[in-house]
Amino acid sequence: MSINEFTDLDISGNIVKDLNYHGLTKPMPVQSKTIPQLIEGSDLIVESKTGTGKTLAFSIPIVEALDEGDAGVQALVITPTRELAEQVCGEIKKIGHTKRISAQAFYGGKNIQTQAKKLENGVDVVVGTPGRLLDLIRRRILSLEQVKILVLDEATACLTWDSSWTSKK
């Protein structure tokens, strides 16, 4: 089957509506190849150049899989930088708007009490950098008990992150 538009994918009308609102009607090749597999629940490792649509390739299946009534963090996206955390969070908010999906970016340099309050108020998708996420977990502010989906965006950079500060704790 040829996938020429987002409506050709097995995604909800709410997501298609949000995509169309932002001028997105045709999936990029990486999206056409990965979205159906991710919606089916497959685990994937995707390598693609910058600007090819990877963020939407994993964001659409995240939003599709989330249960609106569930409490707690349902998806965790780990990014190596603050800028990427904000970008990914913004994309998830765009396509999850109609479905009322809440996403928040968590990274160092922001007040941790403010971030804790956001988590207390309920967040469906947490996007963050390794250091801040570890800090939130260690302080028992962030619970991963309800997480169904894990994404390592730019996995190599996330996994080679300099965690020397953690060895001092």
MOCOR-V802884 format. One record per residue. N is the residue number from 1. RES is the residue in one small letter. SS is DSSP state (@ for helix, = for strand, . for the rest). PSI is psi in whole degrees, -180 to 180 (999 if undefined). D_FIRST is the distance of its C-alpha to the first C-alpha in whole Angstrom. Layout:
n=N res=RES ss=SS psi=PSI d_first=D_FIRST
n=N res=RES ss=SS psi=PSI d_first=D_FIRST
This chain:
n=1 res=m ss=. psi=134 d_first=0
n=2 res=s ss=. psi=134 d_first=4
n=3 res=i ss=. psi=105 d_first=6
n=4 res=n ss=. psi=-25 d_first=10
n=5 res=e ss=. psi=162 d_first=12
n=6 res=f ss=@ psi=-28 d_first=13
n=7 res=t ss=@ psi=-17 d_first=13
n=8 res=d ss=@ psi=-14 d_first=9
n=9 res=l ss=. psi=158 d_first=10
n=10 res=d ss=. psi=66 d_first=12
n=11 res=i ss=. psi=155 d_first=15
n=12 res=s ss=. psi=156 d_first=18
n=13 res=g ss=@ psi=-33 d_first=20
n=14 res=n ss=@ psi=-42 d_first=23
n=15 res=i ss=@ psi=-44 d_first=21
n=16 res=v ss=@ psi=-41 d_first=19
n=17 res=k ss=@ psi=-46 d_first=22
n=18 res=d ss=@ psi=-39 d_first=24
n=19 res=l ss=@ psi=-48 d_first=21
n=20 res=n ss=@ psi=-38 d_first=22
n=21 res=y ss=@ psi=-34 d_first=25
n=22 res=h ss=. psi=15 d_first=25
n=23 res=g ss=. psi=17 d_first=24
n=24 res=l ss=. psi=112 d_first=20
n=25 res=t ss=. psi=-27 d_first=17
n=26 res=k ss=. psi=124 d_first=15
n=27 res=p ss=. psi=148 d_first=14
n=28 res=m ss=. psi=161 d_first=15
n=29 res=p ss=@ psi=-43 d_first=14
n=30 res=v ss=@ psi=-33 d_first=16
n=31 res=q ss=@ psi=-44 d_first=14
n=32 res=s ss=@ psi=-36 d_first=11
n=33 res=k ss=@ psi=-36 d_first=11
n=34 res=t ss=@ psi=-36 d_first=14
n=35 res=i ss=@ psi=-48 d_first=14
n=36 res=p ss=@ psi=-40 d_first=12
n=37 res=q ss=@ psi=-41 d_first=14
n=38 res=l ss=@ psi=-37 d_first=17
n=39 res=i ss=@ psi=-34 d_first=16
n=40 res=e ss=. psi=-9 d_first=16
n=41 res=g ss=. psi=11 d_first=20
n=42 res=s ss=. psi=148 d_first=19
n=43 res=d ss=. psi=134 d_first=22
n=44 res=l ss=. psi=152 d_first=21
n=45 res=i ss=. psi=121 d_first=23
n=46 res=v ss=. psi=127 d_first=21
n=47 res=e ss=. psi=127 d_first=23
n=48 res=s ss=. psi=150 d_first=23
n=49 res=k ss=. psi=162 d_first=25
n=50 res=t ss=. psi=138 d_first=27
n=51 res=g ss=. psi=10 d_first=25
n=52 res=t ss=. psi=-2 d_first=21
n=53 res=g ss=. psi=21 d_first=20
n=54 res=k ss=@ psi=-40 d_first=21
n=55 res=t ss=@ psi=-48 d_first=23
n=56 res=l ss=@ psi=-30 d_first=21
n=57 res=a ss=@ psi=-34 d_first=18
n=58 res=f ss=@ psi=-24 d_first=21
n=59 res=s ss=@ psi=-40 d_first=22
n=60 res=i ss=@ psi=-50 d_first=20
n=61 res=p ss=@ psi=-32 d_first=19
n=62 res=i ss=@ psi=-54 d_first=23
n=63 res=v ss=@ psi=-39 d_first=23
n=64 res=e ss=@ psi=-38 d_first=21
n=65 res=a ss=@ psi=-18 d_first=23
n=66 res=l ss=. psi=140 d_first=26
n=67 res=d ss=. psi=122 d_first=28
n=68 res=e ss=. psi=-34 d_first=30
n=69 res=g ss=. psi=-9 d_first=33
n=70 res=d ss=. psi=138 d_first=34
n=71 res=a ss=. psi=152 d_first=37
n=72 res=g ss=. psi=167 d_first=37
n=73 res=v ss=. psi=123 d_first=34
n=74 res=q ss=. psi=-22 d_first=31
n=75 res=a ss== psi=143 d_first=29
n=76 res=l ss== psi=124 d_first=31
n=77 res=v ss== psi=121 d_first=30
n=78 res=i ss== psi=127 d_first=33
n=79 res=t ss== psi=153 d_first=33
n=80 res=p ss=. psi=-18 d_first=36
n=81 res=t ss=. psi=158 d_first=37
n=82 res=r ss=@ psi=-44 d_first=38
n=83 res=e ss=@ psi=-43 d_first=36
n=84 res=l ss=@ psi=-37 d_first=33
n=85 res=a ss=@ psi=-45 d_first=34
n=86 res=e ss=@ psi=-43 d_first=35
n=87 res=q ss=@ psi=-49 d_first=31
n=88 res=v ss=@ psi=-45 d_first=29
n=89 res=c ss=@ psi=-43 d_first=31
n=90 res=g ss=@ psi=-42 d_first=31
n=91 res=e ss=@ psi=-43 d_first=27
n=92 res=i ss=@ psi=-41 d_first=27
n=93 res=k ss=@ psi=-41 d_first=29
n=94 res=k ss=@ psi=-49 d_first=28
n=95 res=i ss=@ psi=-9 d_first=24
n=96 res=g ss=. psi=8 d_first=26
n=97 res=h ss=. psi=-55 d_first=29
n=98 res=t ss=. psi=-34 d_first=28
n=99 res=k ss=. psi=-3 d_first=27
n=100 res=r ss=. psi=44 d_first=31
n=101 res=i ss=. psi=131 d_first=30
n=102 res=s ss=. psi=133 d_first=33
n=103 res=a ss== psi=144 d_first=33
n=104 res=q ss== psi=144 d_first=36
n=105 res=a ss== psi=136 d_first=36
n=106 res=f ss== psi=122 d_first=39
n=107 res=y ss=. psi=163 d_first=41
n=108 res=g ss=. psi=155 d_first=45
n=109 res=g ss=. psi=-13 d_first=47
n=110 res=k ss=. psi=153 d_first=46
n=111 res=n ss=. psi=123 d_first=49
n=112 res=i ss=@ psi=-30 d_first=48
n=113 res=q ss=@ psi=-39 d_first=49
n=114 res=t ss=@ psi=-42 d_first=47
n=115 res=q ss=@ psi=-39 d_first=44
n=116 res=a ss=@ psi=-41 d_first=45
n=117 res=k ss=@ psi=-40 d_first=46
n=118 res=k ss=@ psi=-42 d_first=42
n=119 res=l ss=@ psi=-40 d_first=41
n=120 res=e ss=@ psi=-37 d_first=44
n=121 res=n ss=@ psi=-11 d_first=42
n=122 res=g ss=. psi=120 d_first=39
n=123 res=v ss=. psi=130 d_first=36
n=124 res=d ss=. psi=-41 d_first=32
n=125 res=v ss== psi=123 d_first=31
n=126 res=v ss== psi=127 d_first=34
n=127 res=v ss== psi=126 d_first=33
n=128 res=g ss== psi=173 d_first=36
n=129 res=t ss== psi=154 d_first=38
n=130 res=p ss=@ psi=-46 d_first=39
n=131 res=g ss=@ psi=-48 d_first=43
n=132 res=r ss=@ psi=-39 d_first=43
n=133 res=l ss=@ psi=-44 d_first=40
n=134 res=l ss=@ psi=-42 d_first=43
n=135 res=d ss=@ psi=-46 d_first=46
n=136 res=l ss=@ psi=-38 d_first=44
n=137 res=i ss=@ psi=-47 d_first=43
n=138 res=r ss=@ psi=-35 d_first=47
n=139 res=r ss=. psi=0 d_first=48
n=140 res=r ss=. psi=33 d_first=46
n=141 res=i ss=. psi=-37 d_first=45
n=142 res=l ss=. psi=121 d_first=41
n=143 res=s ss=. psi=136 d_first=40
n=144 res=l ss=. psi=13 d_first=37
n=145 res=e ss=. psi=-33 d_first=37
n=146 res=q ss=. psi=1 d_first=35
n=147 res=v ss=. psi=126 d_first=32
n=148 res=k ss=. psi=-23 d_first=29
n=149 res=i ss== psi=133 d_first=27
n=150 res=l ss== psi=129 d_first=28
n=151 res=v ss== psi=130 d_first=27
n=152 res=l ss== psi=103 d_first=29
n=153 res=d ss=. psi=129 d_first=28
n=154 res=e ss=. psi=59 d_first=30
n=155 res=a ss=@ psi=-42 d_first=31
n=156 res=t ss=@ psi=-45 d_first=33
n=157 res=a ss=@ psi=-37 d_first=35
n=158 res=c ss=@ psi=-41 d_first=35
n=159 res=l ss=@ psi=-17 d_first=36
n=160 res=t ss=. psi=13 d_first=39
n=161 res=w ss=. psi=140 d_first=40
n=162 res=d ss=. psi=103 d_first=44
n=163 res=s ss=. psi=27 d_first=45
n=164 res=s ss=@ psi=-30 d_first=49
n=165 res=w ss=@ psi=-27 d_first=50
n=166 res=t ss=@ psi=-26 d_first=49
n=167 res=s ss=@ psi=-16 d_first=51
n=168 res=k ss=@ psi=-11 d_first=54
n=169 res=k ss=. psi=999 d_first=53
